[in-house]
């Protein structure tokens, strides 16, 4: 029965989602080119809000648990597991005061209204996985940008989405590069649960009633850890041990 209802609601969601992306594309362009970064960021924040409201059509709910006060005037490295594309709008919305920026694959930098524009012009970095040396260089430049502007770098160290909620081993190279070049950063581990359920049937129809949960773990000053590989192990354990998908 749920899948049958989903066949009815998914087209409604897709229309609303598509319209949201199309409407916000010129809004982003106008904000950036007329008023600059702050206005563009505000438009991107509200884009995420409306994407989340589109997901409400499918009965999707969001919870964001953060019991810590995180200073805005410092660079952050947000480390999270990755379950679906729907991890991203809540991360941007709930962490918006920290200006989250993403390490994303180069293919997403074109062809998607609003999304591609923001990735190209909003401070994120696009990397070509087929060119690892170039990717490392791009991440270094991105890290310098984060360190200088005191914004937040978001990285999904699994490297790809865990489509059934089961975490994949963390790949260390990207994290180590960020750690080496954002020395004043605070690392913020976040566990994401249940976003894979939005795609439990595949791209069509979409899953109904997912309760996507975010849990922020104890932030860690990078300068307190001399062994960065050990820190990665600590972070990975914290994040993955809190994955429940309940």
C-alpha positions as CSV (number, residue, x, y, z in Angstrom):
1,X,0.0,0.0,0.0
2,X,2.8,2.4,0.9
3,X,4.4,1.9,-2.5
4,X,1.1,2.5,-4.2
5,X,0.6,5.8,-2.4
6,X,4.2,6.7,-3.3
7,X,3.4,6.3,-7.0
8,X,0.7,9.0,-6.5
9,X,2.8,11.4,-4.3
10,X,6.2,11.1,-6.0
11,X,5.1,13.0,-9.2
12,X,3.7,15.8,-7.0
13,X,7.0,15.9,-5.1
14,X,9.1,15.9,-8.3
15,X,7.1,18.8,-9.8
16,X,7.5,20.9,-6.6
17,X,11.2,20.0,-6.3
18,X,11.8,20.8,-10.0
19,X,10.0,24.1,-9.8
20,X,11.9,25.0,-6.6
21,X,15.3,24.5,-8.4
22,X,14.1,26.4,-11.5
23,X,12.8,29.3,-9.5
24,X,15.8,29.7,-7.3
25,X,18.3,29.5,-10.1
26,X,17.7,33.1,-11.3
27,X,17.2,34.3,-7.7
28,X,20.7,33.0,-7.0
29,X,22.1,34.6,-10.1
30,X,20.5,38.0,-9.2
31,X,21.6,37.9,-5.6
32,X,25.2,37.0,-6.4
33,X,25.6,39.5,-9.3
34,X,23.7,42.4,-7.8
35,X,24.2,42.1,-4.0
36,X,27.2,39.8,-3.6
37,X,28.1,36.8,-1.4
38,X,25.9,37.5,1.6
39,X,22.7,37.8,-0.5
40,X,23.6,34.7,-2.5
41,X,24.2,32.7,0.6
42,X,20.8,33.8,2.0
43,X,19.1,32.6,-1.2
44,X,20.9,29.3,-1.0
45,X,19.8,28.8,2.6
46,X,16.2,29.4,1.7
47,X,16.5,27.1,-1.3
48,X,17.4,24.3,1.2
49,X,14.4,25.2,3.4
50,X,12.0,24.9,0.4
51,X,13.6,21.6,-0.7
52,X,12.9,20.2,2.7
53,X,9.3,21.4,2.5
54,X,9.0,19.6,-0.8
55,X,10.1,16.4,0.9
56,X,7.4,16.9,3.5
57,X,5.0,16.0,0.7
58,X,6.4,12.5,1.0
59,X,5.9,12.5,4.7
60,X,9.6,13.1,5.3
61,X,10.5,14.6,8.7
62,X,13.8,16.1,9.9
63,X,15.4,16.1,13.4
64,X,18.7,17.9,14.1
65,X,20.3,17.2,17.5
66,X,23.1,19.5,18.5
67,X,23.9,19.8,22.2
68,X,27.0,21.9,21.7
69,X,27.7,25.6,21.2
70,X,30.0,26.0,18.2
71,X,31.8,29.3,17.8
72,X,31.0,31.0,14.4
73,X,34.4,32.7,14.3
74,X,36.5,29.7,13.4
75,X,36.8,27.3,10.5
76,X,35.0,24.0,10.8
77,X,35.5,20.6,9.2
78,X,32.1,18.9,9.2
79,X,32.5,15.1,8.8
80,X,29.4,13.0,8.2
81,X,28.3,9.6,6.8
82,X,26.5,9.8,3.5
83,X,23.2,8.0,2.7
84,X,21.5,10.1,0.0
85,X,21.5,13.5,-1.8
86,X,18.9,14.5,0.8
87,X,21.7,14.6,3.5
88,X,22.7,18.0,2.0
89,X,19.8,20.4,2.3
90,X,19.3,19.9,6.1
91,X,23.1,20.2,6.7
92,X,23.1,23.5,4.9
93,X,19.9,24.7,6.6
94,X,20.7,23.7,10.2
95,X,24.4,24.6,10.0
96,X,23.8,27.8,8.0
97,X,25.4,30.2,10.4
98,X,28.7,28.3,9.7
99,X,28.5,28.7,5.9
100,X,28.8,25.0,4.9
101,X,30.8,24.4,1.6
102,X,31.2,21.0,0.0
103,X,33.7,18.8,-1.8
104,X,31.7,17.5,-4.7
105,X,32.3,15.6,-7.9
106,X,32.9,17.7,-11.0
107,X,29.9,16.2,-12.8
108,X,27.5,18.0,-10.5
109,X,28.9,21.4,-11.6
110,X,26.7,21.6,-14.6
111,X,23.2,20.7,-15.8
112,X,21.3,20.9,-12.5
113,X,19.4,24.2,-12.0
114,X,20.3,26.0,-8.7
115,X,22.5,23.1,-7.5
116,X,25.2,23.4,-10.2
117,X,25.2,27.2,-9.9
118,X,25.8,27.1,-6.2
119,X,28.5,24.5,-6.4
120,X,30.4,26.7,-9.0
121,X,29.9,30.1,-7.4
122,X,29.1,29.5,-3.7
123,X,32.6,28.5,-2.4
124,X,32.4,24.7,-2.8
125,X,35.0,22.8,-4.7
126,X,34.5,20.4,-7.7
127,X,36.9,17.6,-8.1
128,X,37.5,15.1,-10.9
129,X,37.9,11.6,-9.3
130,X,39.7,10.5,-12.5
131,X,42.5,13.0,-11.9
132,X,43.6,12.3,-8.3
133,X,46.6,14.7,-8.3
134,X,44.4,17.6,-9.6
135,X,41.8,16.7,-7.0
136,X,44.3,16.9,-4.1
137,X,45.5,20.3,-5.4
138,X,41.9,21.5,-5.6
139,X,41.2,20.3,-2.0
140,X,44.3,22.2,-0.8
141,X,43.0,25.4,-2.4
142,X,39.6,24.8,-0.9
143,X,41.2,24.2,2.5
144,X,43.0,27.5,2.3
145,X,39.7,29.2,1.4
146,X,38.0,27.7,4.5
147,X,40.9,28.6,6.8
148,X,40.9,32.2,5.5
149,X,37.2,32.8,5.6
150,X,36.4,30.8,8.7
151,X,33.7,28.9,7.0
152,X,32.8,25.2,7.2
153,X,34.1,22.4,4.9
154,X,31.7,19.5,4.7
155,X,33.2,16.1,3.7
156,X,31.7,12.7,3.4
157,X,34.7,10.4,3.8
158,X,33.0,7.3,2.6
159,X,33.5,8.7,-0.9
160,X,30.0,7.5,-2.0
161,X,26.6,7.0,-0.6
162,X,25.7,4.1,1.6
163,X,22.4,3.3,-0.2
164,X,21.1,0.8,2.4
165,X,22.3,2.7,5.5
166,X,25.3,0.5,6.1
167,X,28.4,2.7,6.4
168,X,31.4,2.2,4.1
169,X,35.0,2.5,5.4
170,X,36.3,6.1,5.6
171,X,38.8,7.1,2.9
172,X,41.5,9.1,4.7
173,X,43.2,11.1,2.0
174,X,40.7,13.9,1.7
175,X,40.4,14.3,5.5
176,X,44.1,14.3,6.0
177,X,44.5,17.0,3.3
178,X,41.9,19.2,5.0
179,X,43.5,18.6,8.4
180,X,46.9,19.5,7.1
181,X,45.8,22.8,5.6
182,X,43.1,24.0,8.1
183,X,45.2,23.9,11.2
184,X,42.9,26.1,13.3
185,X,39.8,24.1,12.5
186,X,37.3,22.5,14.8
187,X,36.2,19.1,13.6
188,X,32.4,18.4,13.9
189,X,31.4,14.8,13.5
190,X,27.7,14.3,12.5
191,X,25.8,11.0,12.2
192,X,23.0,10.9,9.6
193,X,20.2,8.3,9.9
194,X,17.4,7.2,7.6
195,X,18.0,9.5,4.5
196,X,18.6,6.4,2.4
197,X,14.9,5.5,3.0
198,X,13.8,8.3,0.7
199,X,15.3,6.1,-2.1
200,X,14.4,2.7,-0.7
201,X,12.4,1.9,-3.9
202,X,15.0,3.5,-6.2
203,X,14.5,7.0,-7.8
204,X,10.9,6.2,-8.6
205,X,8.7,5.9,-6.7
206,X,10.3,7.5,-3.6
207,X,10.1,6.2,-0.1
208,X,7.5,7.6,2.2
209,X,7.6,8.7,5.8
210,X,11.4,8.8,6.3
211,X,12.5,10.4,9.6
212,X,15.9,11.8,8.7
213,X,17.9,12.3,11.9
214,X,21.1,14.3,12.4
215,X,23.2,13.9,15.6
216,X,26.1,16.2,16.2
217,X,28.9,14.7,18.3
218,X,31.5,16.4,20.5
219,X,33.4,19.0,18.4
220,X,37.1,18.5,18.5
221,X,39.9,21.1,18.1
222,X,42.2,19.8,15.5
223,X,45.2,21.3,17.4
224,X,44.5,19.0,20.3
225,X,45.5,16.0,18.2
226,X,49.0,15.4,16.9
227,X,48.1,12.1,15.3
228,X,45.5,12.9,12.6
229,X,45.0,9.3,11.5
230,X,44.1,8.4,15.1
231,X,41.6,11.3,15.1
232,X,40.0,9.9,12.0
233,X,39.6,6.6,13.7
234,X,37.9,8.3,16.7
235,X,35.6,10.2,14.4
236,X,34.7,7.2,12.3
237,X,33.8,5.2,15.4
238,X,31.7,8.0,16.8
239,X,29.8,8.5,13.6
240,X,29.2,4.9,12.6
241,X,28.4,3.6,16.1
242,X,25.4,6.0,16.2
243,X,23.9,4.7,12.9
244,X,20.7,3.0,13.7
245,X,18.3,3.6,10.8
246,X,15.3,3.3,13.2
